[in-house]
Amino acid sequence: MTTMTPAQVLTVAAIGGAAGVLAATALVLLAAALYRAIEHLPEWWQRRKERRAGHAARREFDRITALYDLPAHDPRNPR
């Protein structure tokens, strides 16, 4: 069995310490990104619901215009 010299021990410790610092930094950045995503989730969800409601209203408008043979132009939302 071979033994490590003090320089080798210090080198391994330095590499391990640097790897630990990088891992800790990555975890902090990941946690910050996750926090921001969760913080903005209610706003995103509200925008999504409004967008879906707008699409549903447009589909309903198209259905009614087709049903009653009306012109397919909505002055409030022209295509």
Buried (B, 14 or more C-beta within 10 A) or exposed (E): EEEEEEEEEEEEEEEEEEEEEEEEEEEEEEEEEEEEEEEEEEEEEEEEEEEEEEEEEEEEBEEEBEEEEEEEEEEEEEE
